[in-house]
């Protein structure tokens, strides 16, 4: 029984009890109880003494127990429309991963941007545009995690040291790899700016707006899209231009043509099988 995990489990209730017995506020007792419950949940979050799903629903029974809020009110907060929208975005991420939609989308779009011969600026544009588009409909962190293997899978065909051994060929290839990695990293949050589901901060802002100004018109998906998409598009184009100027030289097309063409991308797409 005397284990570290059991101590961490008891740490939350102990902190709660200490605050309830030793801390006094001039205001109502619910303020003190709220601090005690916060310490309890924080201890479980920090130590991971109990599974995260249990910790996340702890306020559902702690708030009514300490008289902070009714069970009905807490349950309504858990099923708020903003929370439901966030859950829907994570479900979409699972569905996309299950059927490899992100890989199919990336390969199809990259095929159309690849060009004959290979055009590194447009190939970079295709990879970054795919990342930004996918990030519009799911959380940008999950999008970056999914799209980075797709981008690195394309880059793995490029040798670190070209067979001819010339530094003149190695430098454009290495610069193109840097541009792709940076492009995916930055395109994900840029695309997430466009929609409410693209970034968790957007959903938090919508929830705060709704609770702080209940009489005002809520921030809907369309309202945010018409505000965020034009700005995200300008930032995305600026990112692409900057990466092209910094990392893509005139000789990069000839250096990449020997190692990357449409045949490679088509074979990768055929491996995934027929579209569902």
N, C-alpha and C positions, 0 to 999 in steps of 0.2 A: 504493500500500500504506500510505503514511503518512497515514492518515485517523483522525479522532476515533473512529469506530465500531470500527476495528480495534484502536485503543489500548484502548478499553473492553472489547473481547473478551479481550485479553491481560491486562487488569488483574486479572481473577479469578485466573488461574493464577499471576501474579506475586505477588499477596498471599499466596496459598497457599504458594508456595515460600519467601517471606521468613519466614513464621511457622514453617514446618517447619525452616528452617535457623537461625533466630535465637532462637526462643522455646523455653524449657525449663520443664518442670513436674516437681515431685517425684513425681507419680503416673505412671501408665502412659503410653506414647507415644500411645495412642489418644486421650487427652484433648487432646494437642497437635494431633493430626491432625483431630480434630473441630472445633477452633477454626479450623484452616486451611481446612477444607471450608466451614465457615460463612462465613468471609470471602469465599471464592470465590463461593458462591451469592449472598451479600448484594450483592457488587459487580455481578453480572449482574442481580439484581432492581432495584437502584438505577439503573443506567445503561440498562437495557433493551437491552443490546448484542446479545443473542440473543433470539429469540421466547420469550415467557413459557412456553409449553408445554415447550420444551426446558429452560429453567431449572428448571421444577417437577420434572422427572424427572432432573435432574442427580445428586441423591443416589443414584439407582438404580445408577449406575456408579461414582460417586466413593466411596461408603461401602465397597464391596468392594475397590476399588483401594487405599485407604489402610488397610485392615484394621479398619475400624470395625465393620462388620457384614457378614454374608453376603448375597449377592444374594437368596437365598430369603427371608431375614428382612425385607429392605427391601421386596421385592415384596409380602409379606404385609401390611406396614404400609400400602402404597398401596391395597390392596384390603380394608381393614378395613371392617367392617359400617357404622360411623359415616360413613366416607368415601363408601361406596356410597350411603348414605341421602342425603347431601348432593348427590351427583351426580344422584340421582333427583329431588330437588327442583328442580334447575336444568333438568333435562329437562322437568319439568312446566311450568316457566315458559315454555320455548320452545313447548311445545304450546299453552298458553293464548294466547300472543301470535299463534301461527299461525292459530288459528281464531277470534280475537276473543272468546273466552269471557268475558274480564273485562268487555268492553264490553256484551255481551249480559246478563250477570248484573247489572251496575250499572244498566242501563236498565230491566230488568224489575223489579228490586227498588225502584228509585226511582219507577217508575210506581205501584207499590202504596203507596208512602209519600207520594206527592205530595199526594193529597187534592183535593177539590173544595169550595171553592176551595183554592188553594195554602196549605199549612201549613208555613211555614219550619222550625219545630222538627222535624217528622216528616220533611221532606225532607232536612234535615241528618242526622237519624238514619239514614235509608236509605243515604245516601252513605257515612257513616262506618261503618255496620254492614257494608256490602259490602266496604269496604276491609279491615276487621278480619277478615272471613271469608276473603277471598282470601289475606290474609297468614298465616293459619293453616296453609296448605298449601304455601307457597313462601317464599323468603327475603323478609324485610320490606322490604329496600331495593329489590329487583326489583318488589315489589308497589307500593310508593310511586311508582316510576317509571312503572308501567303505569296506575295509578289516577289520578294527577294530571292527565294529559290528558283523562281521562273527566270529571273534576270541572270542569276549566277549560272543557271543551266545553259543559257546561251553563251555566257562568257567562258564557260569551261572548254568550249571548243577552240578558244584562242590560246595559243601557246604563250607561256611566260617568256621563253627564249626562242625566237623563231629559228627555223632550221638553217637559214642562211647565216645566222650568227651576227647579223648586222644590227648595230644599235639604232640605225636609222629606221628599221622596221619595228624594233621592239618598243621604241618610245611612243608611236601613235597607238599601238595596241594597248599599252599600259594606261595611257591617257584616256582611251575610250572606255576601258574597264572602270576607271575612277569616275568618269562622267555618268555611266550607267548606274553605279551604286549610289552616287550622290543624287542622281535624278529620281530613282525609286524612293530614296529616303525622304526627299523633300516633296515629291509629287503626292505622296500619301496624305500628309497634313494639308496640303494645298487643296486637293480634291475634297477632303473632309470639311473644309470651310463652306462648301457649296450647299450642304443640306443639314438638317437637324440631326439626322442619324449618322453623319460622317464623323462627328467629334462629340465626345461626351460632354465637353464644356458647353456646346450649343444647347444640348438638352437641359443642362443645369440652368443656363440662362433662361430658357423658356419656362422652366418650373418656378424659378425665382420671380420672373415677371408675372406669372399667373397668381402666385400667392401674395405678392406685394401690391399688385394693382388688379384686384378682382373685377373692378368695373371696366377696365380697359379691354380692348380687343386682344385676345391671346395671340401669341406668335405661332402661326400655323406653318405647315411644311412649305406651302407655296409662298407665303410672305418671306420666309427666310431664304428660299431658293432665289427669288428675284432680287434679293439684296446681296446674297453671298456669291452667286454664280458669276456675275460680271467681274467682281473683284478677284475671285479665284482664277478666272480665265486670264486676266491681265498679269497676275503674279506668275501663273504657269508659263505664259509666253516669255516673261522676263527671265524666269529660271532657265528655260530652254536656250534662249539667246546667250545667256551668261555662260552656261556649260559649253556651248558650241565655241564661243570665243576663247575660253580658257583651255579647253582640252582637245578640241577637234581641229587638227591642222589640215592643210590641203592634201598632204600625202597619206592621210588616214584611210581613204577609200581604197587605194592600191594595197595597203598593208593588210586590210581586213578581207579583201576579195578572195584571197587564197585560202582562207580558213572558214569563212562564213558566207553561205549563200542560201537561196530559197530551198534547195534540196535538203539541207540539214533541217530546216524548220518544218518542211513537209513530212519528213520521216518522223520527227518528234510528234507531230500531230497524228500521224497514222498509228503510232503506238497507243495513243489514248483510245482508239477505236472509233466507232461511228458515233455521231451526235445523238443525244437522247431526246 
